[in-house]
């Protein structure tokens, strides 16, 4: 589904520069009211709705936490505040506390100046487009419905102090009962983000020696020179300490990238291949399908199909992967970026949980990560981001459509071109993949030039 007509919600909730539209306290208060209204419409009793709110470590998280809480309580619902916790932890807490919804205040891998809001339903799944549109319509056009409750019906806010411990136990329980992490040395990068307290505990309590990076958040250093998008320090520490592997989470810890003991990065596509092989061998892969996105490497597609398993691509965004997984009753899916979803355990991408599954395979197979990562040789892939002033459908740009067709023929069936607009930033993303490294770089550059000419900020 495209997002035309949607002014607030993108591919992963609402996101933007803090204290600028749409990420303002005023908008957050109204969002809290609109969400509560929709929950009240769905209730079959007079019981107050309950909503969990968690956040990452951004300076602006406090203002949105308070604004959302005010809007929710003013409409007669109760709020459970859990503080800084990973996005998947909020999903888990929402379900385990039998709340009616969960809210995550985070801009994921973006710099600290940005923030965002994403919402889970009572089952821990991100809201579908239709429900987001309903909430958005209420925000713009529903003032007569978003009336404050009478004084005796105002909701309360409660702090859930044991929420981190609940998630630690949950994550540890996803690791095989007959294994420990004793003898494993891990460099763990928490991106100065939401996992800075819980992730080190999880690996340590399972017996690993853990060397930490990015566990000193100050409100402004989330994702700064650390985390899954900035793995240079992780690689350096792995080589310096002789660690068995490095694990890098992003700001809200729903994605993970690895570094093997030789300093080579291992992305989401390789992790999906490693986990798929293990699940196929054990007979635990469900739906005879693995779900990925348009960005996943062709090498992964070829490998999965060669195992007699269906390879399914969705549009980019882990919630679209999850929707397809649920529709096909599949239990493994993910993205090249490191969102890996194990539906037997959780309802969304979880970097820590994914790392535990990989560590379990390393222990079971008695193999290093570098040995496991030889499972596929990734096709060369060029990824370019072009800053744009406006976003048009590709079909509305004849010159770009023409260039795509010409260049697809140059790849001769042994490569792919994918161009999409970011759902969270003013950026067009170009992906060109193929066997010839020089050719795909040339094609990507040509396409970037055309996009700059047609849509760029200075066109």
Residue, then its C-alpha position, 0 to 999 in steps of 0.5 A: x500500500x502506498x501512503x498517499x493522503x497520509x500526513x502523519x503515519x509513514x511506513x513505521x509510525x510517525x517520525x520527524x524532527x522533535x518539536x516540529x510538526x508532526x512531532x510536537x507535544x500538541x500533536x502527541x496529546x491529540x494522538x493519545x486522545x484519538x487512539x483512546x477513542x478508537x479503543x473505547x469503540x472496540x471495548x465490549x465492557x465499561x472497563x477502562x482501556x489500558x495503554x503501555x508507553x515505552x521509549x528510547x533514550x532521546x532527550x525529547x522522549x520525556x515530552x512525548x511521554x507526558x503529552x501522550x499520557x495526558x491525552x490518554x488519561x483525559x479520555x478516561x484510559x489508564x497508562x503504564x509507563x515502562x521507561x526506556x526499553x527496546x521496541x520488541x519489549x514494549x510489544x511483549x509487555x503490552x501482551x503480557x500485561x493484557x493492555x489494549x495497546x502499546x506505544x513506542x516513542x523512538x526514531x529507531x536508527x535516526x539521530x537524536x534530534x528526531x523522534x517518532x511514535x509507533x503503536x502496537x495492538x493488544x496482541x503486540x502487532x504494529x497497527x495496519x495501515x487502515x487503523x492508522x488512517x482511522x486514527x489520523x482522520x480523528x486527529x484532523x477531523x474528530x474534535x467533536x469525538x475527542x472530548x475530555x472525560x468527566x473528572x470522575x472518569x479521568x485515567x491514571x498513570x502507573x510506572x511499571x518498575x519491573x518491566x525490564x526484568x520481565x523482558x530479560x526473562x522473556x528473552x532468555x527463555x528464547x534460548x535453548x534450555x540445554x545450552x549456555x553461553x559460557x566460553x563465548x566472548x561478545x562485544x555488544x553495541x547498544x547504540x546508547x539506546x533503549x537496550x543499554x540496560x537489558x541487553x548486557x544482562x541477558x547475555x551475561x546471565x546466560x554465561x557470556x563474557x560481554x564487552x559493552x559499547x554504547x551503554x552510556x546514553x545522555x539523551x543526545x548520543x543515541x546512534x552517534x558513532x555506534x549501533x548497527x548503522x555505524x559498526x566501525x568501533x564494533x569491528x575494532x573492538x572485536x579484533x582488539x579483544x579477540x571476541x567470538x563475535x560482535x553484536x550491534x543493535x540500533x537505537x530501539x533494538x529491533x534490528x541487529x547486525x553482526x561482526x564475525x571473529x575476523x572483523x567481517x560484517x554479517x547482515x540480515x540476509x546472511x542471518x536469515x539464511x543461517x536461521x532458515x537452514x537450521x530450522x529446515x534441518x530441525x523441521x521447525x520452519x513453518x508455512x514452507x516459506x521465508x518472508x523478506x523484502x524487496x531489498x533482500x539479496x538475490x543470493x538469499x532468494x536463490x539459496x532459499x528456493x534451492x531448499x524447496x522453500x518459497x521465497x516471498x518479498x514484501x514492500x520494505x518495512x518489518x510490519x509488512x513482513x510480519x503481515x505476510x508471515x501471519x497470512x502464510x502462517x510462516x515463522x521466519x522473516x526479516x530484512x537485510x537491515x537486520x530486522x529478523x522476526x521469529x514469530x514463534x517467539x515474538x511479534x516484531x523484529x527483536x535484535x537481542x532475540x535474533x542474536x540469541x538464535x544465532x548464538x544457539x546455532x553457533x553452540x549447537x553446530x560448534x562453528x564460528x560465525x565466520x564459518x556459518x556466514x559462508x552459507x551464501x555469497x552475496x551479490x554485489x549491491x549498491x545502495x544510494x540515498x538521494x535527498x529529495x524535495x518532493x516524492x512522486x510515484x516512479x510511474x509518474x516520472x517517464x524519464x526515470x521509468x525509461x532509464x530503469x527499463x534500459x538498465x534492467x536490460x543491461x543486467x541481462x536477467x542477472x540483477x535487480x533495480x529497486x527505487x523507493x521513497x523512504x517512509x520516514x525521511x525525505x529520501x529516495x533509496x536506490x538499490x542496484x544488484x548484479x554480478x558486475x560491480x562496476x556496472x551496478x555502480x554506473x547504473x546506480x549513479x545514472x539513476x541517482x542523477x535522474x532523481x536529483x534532476x527530477x525530484x532533488x532539492x535544487x531542481 
